[in-house]
């Protein structure tokens, strides 16, 4: 039995939001309603953050009503806000002769059991951000840290492919999902919840809702660090992460070419504006060494990301080469850090991970890691 959007709206019309009997659809607070091919229903309710306590029972009633509808396989329902309470859309300009005020502190609630949350971002697509995030998570795990990986790239989830994972996560209790596991990493992605070829044609509030739920309604357990693979750009997903949870910092991935560096610069600026520390910049696809003659070629240029990091006064974490092995292992769902931990490419990622952890905590990883080789 296929569930339609009209079916969902009809059910939500039984949920009222005030004493006057205004229904949820009539209130103007209901975001775009999405029903995926598996009859999973997704929507969010737009509120001011000051209304969260009053609207949480309404959200639960709406969720329960949809879940009780025959044929519905699951529900993503959340409260979402475009901006903070009493916060203007744009900060007022500073008075003449006075410096601009610092960004407001990030007040999102902490994630229980998770010590640090690190966003891996890029200003544009195609720079190898997801491959970097996966290998960075594995390299941190190789230092003996407990690591999770959240694929927040709603429109183009690639972590399931990179980790060779498939299937649906299990529901271990009401509204709580068990993360998938690969190579010792706890993993969650929207790619586990939709069909592989489904196009995510979502507006901002739906993206915010999905990211918030994958962050907070997954049994992450005790983690030293949760790596978040962000979608490219500086839009809703980045703002959601910055506002909904206290990020420990962000890592920017860029190729050396000028076009990528322009967008990387925007990424640094965006995170700074929302008071998220920049933990470092990684230059990906830095150098290609011919496997036949050994000649080094700088296909996308060289040293651009390092120079940009110095100009912006942020840490430079290291260079990752453009290499067939990294591409082939990623396409096979067997990341290079997992399958060849002693190889030269894994060592590059491990050195970057060590610098990242040092920038994050001011010291080395807390314990020695067991050596695990994935056959």
NUBA-213717 format. One line per 4 residues: number of its first residue (from 1); their letters; for each residue x, y, z of C-alpha. Coordinates in steps of 0.2 Angstrom, whole numbers, plus 5000, padded with zeros to 4 digits. Example, Ala and Ser with C-alpha at 12.3 -4.5 7.8 and 13.67 -1.06 7.14 Angstrom:
// residues 2
1	AS	5062:4978:5039 ~ 5068:4995:5036
END
This chain:
// residues 375
1	XXXX	5000:5000:5000 ~ 5008:5016:4994 ~ 5007:5031:5006 ~ 5004:5048:4998
5	XXXX	5008:5066:5003 ~ 4989:5069:5004 ~ 4987:5054:5016 ~ 5000:5061:5027
9	XXXX	4992:5078:5027 ~ 4975:5071:5031 ~ 4982:5062:5046 ~ 4991:5078:5052
13	XXXX	4975:5087:5051 ~ 4969:5078:5066 ~ 4984:5086:5076 ~ 4980:5103:5084
17	XXXX	4993:5116:5089 ~ 4983:5128:5100 ~ 4967:5130:5110 ~ 4958:5137:5095
21	XXXX	4960:5120:5087 ~ 4971:5126:5073 ~ 4978:5110:5064 ~ 4996:5107:5060
25	XXXX	4994:5109:5041 ~ 4984:5125:5044 ~ 4996:5133:5056 ~ 5009:5136:5042
29	XXXX	5022:5128:5053 ~ 5023:5111:5043 ~ 5038:5110:5032 ~ 5039:5100:5016
33	XXXX	5032:5083:5018 ~ 5042:5069:5010 ~ 5037:5051:5008 ~ 5051:5040:5001
37	XXXX	5048:5024:4991 ~ 5048:5013:5007 ~ 5034:5023:5014 ~ 5045:5032:5027
41	XXXX	5037:5049:5031 ~ 5048:5064:5034 ~ 5043:5081:5040 ~ 5048:5095:5052
45	XXXX	5038:5108:5062 ~ 5045:5126:5061 ~ 5046:5134:5078 ~ 5056:5148:5087
49	XXXX	5068:5139:5099 ~ 5059:5147:5114 ~ 5044:5137:5109 ~ 5053:5120:5109
53	XXXX	5045:5114:5126 ~ 5028:5118:5121 ~ 5029:5110:5103 ~ 5038:5094:5109
57	XXXX	5021:5086:5114 ~ 5014:5091:5098 ~ 5028:5084:5088 ~ 5026:5067:5097
61	XXXX	5007:5067:5094 ~ 5010:5070:5075 ~ 5024:5057:5075 ~ 5012:5044:5084
65	XXXX	4998:5048:5072 ~ 5008:5045:5057 ~ 5016:5029:5064 ~ 4999:5022:5068
69	XXXX	4994:5024:5049 ~ 4993:5007:5040 ~ 5007:5005:5028 ~ 5019:5018:5035
73	XXXX	5036:5010:5038 ~ 5044:5024:5049 ~ 5044:5042:5053 ~ 5057:5056:5054
77	XXXX	5048:5071:5063 ~ 5057:5085:5071 ~ 5057:5103:5077 ~ 5067:5115:5067
81	XXXX	5071:5133:5067 ~ 5078:5145:5054 ~ 5088:5155:5067 ~ 5090:5157:5086
85	XXXX	5078:5166:5098 ~ 5078:5184:5097 ~ 5092:5184:5084 ~ 5091:5195:5069
89	XXXX	5094:5188:5052 ~ 5110:5198:5050 ~ 5120:5205:5065 ~ 5120:5224:5066
93	XXXX	5135:5233:5059 ~ 5148:5239:5072 ~ 5148:5257:5077 ~ 5160:5268:5068
97	XXXX	5178:5266:5075 ~ 5173:5251:5085 ~ 5177:5232:5081 ~ 5164:5220:5077
101	XXXX	5157:5210:5091 ~ 5163:5192:5092 ~ 5151:5178:5085 ~ 5139:5172:5098
105	XXXX	5144:5156:5108 ~ 5137:5139:5101 ~ 5124:5134:5113 ~ 5118:5117:5106
109	XXXX	5117:5103:5118 ~ 5131:5091:5119 ~ 5130:5073:5112 ~ 5130:5061:5127
113	XXXX	5145:5050:5127 ~ 5154:5059:5113 ~ 5169:5069:5118 ~ 5173:5078:5102
117	XXXX	5163:5081:5086 ~ 5173:5087:5071 ~ 5166:5092:5054 ~ 5175:5088:5038
121	XXXX	5170:5101:5025 ~ 5174:5108:5008 ~ 5169:5123:4999 ~ 5165:5114:4983
125	XXXX	5162:5096:4978 ~ 5174:5084:4969 ~ 5189:5088:4980 ~ 5189:5071:4989
129	XXXX	5181:5076:5005 ~ 5172:5060:5009 ~ 5187:5049:5005 ~ 5197:5060:5017
133	XXXX	5184:5059:5030 ~ 5183:5040:5030 ~ 5202:5038:5030 ~ 5204:5051:5043
137	XXXX	5191:5042:5054 ~ 5201:5025:5052 ~ 5217:5034:5055 ~ 5211:5041:5072
141	XXXX	5204:5024:5076 ~ 5222:5017:5072 ~ 5228:5028:5087 ~ 5217:5018:5099
145	XXXX	5203:5031:5099 ~ 5184:5026:5099 ~ 5178:5034:5083 ~ 5161:5036:5074
149	XXXX	5157:5043:5057 ~ 5141:5052:5052 ~ 5138:5055:5034 ~ 5129:5072:5033
153	XXXX	5130:5073:5015 ~ 5111:5071:5012 ~ 5111:5074:4993 ~ 5126:5063:4989
157	XXXX	5129:5051:5003 ~ 5145:5041:4999 ~ 5150:5034:5015 ~ 5141:5017:5013
161	XXXX	5150:5014:4997 ~ 5167:5019:5004 ~ 5165:5007:5019 ~ 5157:4993:5009
165	XXXX	5141:4994:5020 ~ 5123:4990:5015 ~ 5107:4986:5023 ~ 5096:4995:5035
169	XXXX	5101:5000:5053 ~ 5091:4991:5067 ~ 5079:5000:5078 ~ 5085:4996:5096
173	XXXX	5071:5006:5105 ~ 5059:5019:5101 ~ 5066:5032:5089 ~ 5084:5026:5092
177	XXXX	5094:5017:5078 ~ 5109:5006:5080 ~ 5124:5013:5069 ~ 5131:5001:5056
181	XXXX	5149:4996:5059 ~ 5164:4995:5047 ~ 5182:4992:5051 ~ 5179:4996:5069
185	XXXX	5170:5012:5065 ~ 5152:5016:5070 ~ 5144:5023:5054 ~ 5127:5032:5050
189	XXXX	5121:5039:5034 ~ 5105:5044:5025 ~ 5111:5031:5012 ~ 5106:5017:5024
193	XXXX	5088:5024:5025 ~ 5084:5026:5007 ~ 5085:5016:4991 ~ 5102:5019:4982
197	XXXX	5095:5028:4967 ~ 5083:5039:4977 ~ 5085:5058:4973 ~ 5084:5068:4989
201	XXXX	5074:5083:4983 ~ 5073:5092:4999 ~ 5072:5110:5005 ~ 5082:5117:5019
205	XXXX	5071:5112:5034 ~ 5070:5094:5029 ~ 5089:5093:5027 ~ 5091:5101:5045
209	XXXX	5079:5088:5052 ~ 5087:5073:5044 ~ 5105:5078:5050 ~ 5098:5082:5068
213	XXXX	5090:5065:5069 ~ 5105:5055:5063 ~ 5115:5065:5075 ~ 5104:5063:5090
217	XXXX	5093:5048:5087 ~ 5108:5035:5085 ~ 5115:5025:5099 ~ 5133:5031:5096
221	XXXX	5138:5025:5113 ~ 5155:5031:5120 ~ 5166:5040:5107 ~ 5182:5050:5108
225	XXXX	5178:5058:5092 ~ 5163:5059:5080 ~ 5169:5063:5062 ~ 5155:5072:5052
229	XXXX	5157:5071:5033 ~ 5148:5087:5028 ~ 5140:5091:5011 ~ 5150:5103:5001
233	XXXX	5147:5122:5002 ~ 5141:5133:5016 ~ 5122:5131:5017 ~ 5109:5123:5028
237	XXXX	5119:5107:5033 ~ 5134:5117:5040 ~ 5122:5129:5049 ~ 5113:5115:5057
241	XXXX	5128:5107:5063 ~ 5135:5123:5070 ~ 5119:5128:5079 ~ 5112:5111:5084
245	XXXX	5127:5104:5092 ~ 5144:5111:5100 ~ 5156:5106:5086 ~ 5174:5105:5093
249	XXXX	5180:5111:5076 ~ 5181:5109:5058 ~ 5193:5103:5045 ~ 5193:5110:5027
253	XXXX	5198:5099:5012 ~ 5204:5107:4996 ~ 5214:5103:4981 ~ 5228:5115:4977
257	XXXX	5220:5123:4962 ~ 5214:5141:4963 ~ 5196:5138:4960 ~ 5195:5126:4974
261	XXXX	5204:5137:4986 ~ 5192:5151:4983 ~ 5178:5140:4990 ~ 5189:5133:5004
265	XXXX	5191:5151:5009 ~ 5173:5153:5010 ~ 5171:5138:5021 ~ 5184:5145:5033
269	XXXX	5175:5161:5034 ~ 5158:5153:5037 ~ 5164:5142:5051 ~ 5172:5157:5059
273	XXXX	5156:5167:5058 ~ 5147:5154:5068 ~ 5162:5152:5081 ~ 5168:5135:5076
277	XXXX	5187:5133:5077 ~ 5196:5128:5062 ~ 5207:5113:5066 ~ 5216:5113:5050
281	XXXX	5217:5112:5031 ~ 5221:5097:5021 ~ 5228:5098:5003 ~ 5221:5083:4994
285	XXXX	5227:5077:4976 ~ 5242:5086:4979 ~ 5255:5077:4968 ~ 5254:5063:4956
289	XXXX	5269:5051:4955 ~ 5269:5041:4939 ~ 5270:5022:4944 ~ 5280:5018:4928
293	XXXX	5293:5032:4927 ~ 5292:5040:4945 ~ 5290:5057:4938 ~ 5280:5069:4950
297	XXXX	5267:5079:4942 ~ 5257:5093:4950 ~ 5241:5091:4940 ~ 5230:5103:4951
301	XXXX	5245:5114:4956 ~ 5255:5111:4972 ~ 5256:5120:4989 ~ 5240:5131:4986
305	XXXX	5231:5124:5002 ~ 5247:5126:5013 ~ 5249:5144:5007 ~ 5231:5148:5010
309	XXXX	5231:5141:5027 ~ 5246:5152:5031 ~ 5237:5167:5024 ~ 5221:5163:5034
313	XXXX	5232:5159:5050 ~ 5224:5142:5052 ~ 5234:5125:5054 ~ 5240:5115:5039
317	XXXX	5237:5097:5042 ~ 5246:5089:5027 ~ 5245:5084:5009 ~ 5237:5068:5002
321	XXXX	5244:5063:4985 ~ 5233:5059:4969 ~ 5235:5040:4968 ~ 5227:5026:4960
325	XXXX	5228:5015:4976 ~ 5218:5027:4986 ~ 5204:5028:4972 ~ 5204:5009:4969
329	XXXX	5202:5005:4988 ~ 5189:5018:4990 ~ 5179:5012:4975 ~ 5180:4994:4982
333	XXXX	5173:4999:4999 ~ 5190:4995:5008 ~ 5198:5011:5012 ~ 5217:5012:5011
337	XXXX	5220:5015:5029 ~ 5211:4999:5034 ~ 5218:4987:5021 ~ 5236:4993:5020
341	XXXX	5239:5001:5037 ~ 5258:5001:5035 ~ 5258:5007:5017 ~ 5264:5025:5012
345	XXXX	5246:5032:5009 ~ 5240:5026:5026 ~ 5255:5034:5034 ~ 5250:5050:5026
349	XXXX	5232:5049:5034 ~ 5239:5044:5051 ~ 5251:5058:5051 ~ 5237:5070:5047
353	XXXX	5226:5062:5061 ~ 5239:5064:5074 ~ 5241:5082:5070 ~ 5222:5084:5070
357	XXXX	5220:5076:5087 ~ 5235:5086:5094 ~ 5226:5102:5088 ~ 5209:5096:5096
361	XXXX	5216:5091:5113 ~ 5233:5098:5114 ~ 5241:5081:5116 ~ 5244:5064:5108
365	XXXX	5231:5050:5107 ~ 5227:5044:5124 ~ 5232:5025:5122 ~ 5241:5014:5110
369	XXXX	5231:5006:5096 ~ 5231:4988:5092 ~ 5238:4984:5074 ~ 5224:4977:5064
373	XXX	5226:4972:5046 ~ 5210:4969:5035 ~ 5213:4955:5023
END
